Amino acid sequence: MLHVRVVSPAAVTEQLAGRLESAPGVQNVLVRAGAARRPAGDAVEFDVHDGAANPVFSALRELGLDRDGVICVDRVDAALTGEPVRAGDHGALRQEIAPVWEMVEATIRQGEAYAPSFYVLLAVAGLIGAVGLLTNSQILIVGAMVVGPEYNAIIGVALGLSKRVRAEVRDGLLALCWGFLAAIVVTLLFGLSARASGKTPAAFLEGVRPVADLINTPNIFSVIVAVLAGIVGVVSLTERRANALIGVFISVTTIPAAASVGVSAAYSSWSEAWGSLLQLLLNVVLLVVVGAVGLRAQRAIWRRRSSRMLACAALAAIHSGRMILTDPPALRVGVCGPSRSFPASQARSRSRTCRSRPAKTARSWSRRRRSASAAPTWRSSTASTERRRRGRTA
């Protein structure tokens, strides 16, 4: 559940309150007239379930509430309620909840802060990876993967590509280029100093480099792991599964590849340096492409599912008497504005997943309404006809 706070102009508050009251999944609506300052207006607060948040946020943007002020969204950690648990909220297999795209994008953009600490962490992760390569320590390689913050920039580029925002793509690519360049230069200097001081491990000098050989020889399995890591990264961000995101950090060979480029160049192993550079480019490109495609695919899938859910909610409101079809060609659901209006026949056809009976058109719906209202007259006329027939027989 999310708690939303917004400052609404007095001219818009009534329309906003009406939409919130009719929106499914919204509760605890609180309106304080004239209570807000900077900007001046009415303070509006409400709670909304995750599955119903996307159309609500779209309505807030349609009303222009994000232009004059800031819409604040907080996640509610716990909510006490006496309502029974719904059928789809328990069991070993539960229904997925639509991602709140405003929250997903906010999480990704929060990681796009390319401050000096971003480059410092990349350089430190490269040094840890360099030590792991020289000592053939897989633990240090895993540690370098976890420390490196490069995935924040990678998923930021993917978001920019999926939404066609050139500034995000440009900034993310520049941050990746400068960050990996800093890591390569630092590990190169570290490798040169270790070679000049004679502190290089004997196994590394003798060519026993199982960890380095795994990194500087990209193959089909490198492609498979990068693609799978990209899919897991997108799903973990949209479904808020932080544990899976940590697994992505340990799966991608980006920081170890950058460290291998510097160490291999320091020891004049140019073929290994080229292979490591190819491994680095392969992982970055695949993660960006899979991330962009995954974000766009999830948006398309959930857009279709949300339209069906809105249709089901509208039909439930109609059957319960809370909504009346005054205009049969058009059906408007909850807070959805004109962009989310659709024909009543389409609403009924979209509800096949939530009702077992076949969908009816708007004409058959109105015909059934008329026949239901005329049913008592039909019964009375039939009874009078039966009485007249009995009278003639007698």
Buried (B, 14 or more C-beta within 10 A) or exposed (E): BBBBBBBBBEEBBEEBBEBBEBBBBBBEBEBEEEEBEEEEBBBBBBBBBBBBBBBBBBBBEBBEBBEEBEBEBEEEEEEEEEEEEEEEEEEEEEEEBBBBBBBBBEBBBEBBEBEEEBBEBBBBBBBBBBBBBBBBBEEBBBBBBEBBBBBBBBBBBBBBBBBEEEEBBEBBBEBBEBBBEBBBBBBBBBBBEBBEEEEBEEEBEEEEBEBBBBBBBBEEEBEEBBBBBBBBBBBBBBEBEEEBBEEBBEBBBBBBBBBBBBBBBBBEBEEBBBBBBBBBBBBBEBBBBBBBBBBBEBBEEBEEBBBBBBBBBBBBBBEEEEBEBEEBEEBBBBBBBEEBEBBBBBBBBBBBEEEEEEBBBBEEBBEEEEEEEEEEEEEEEEEEEEEEEEEEEE
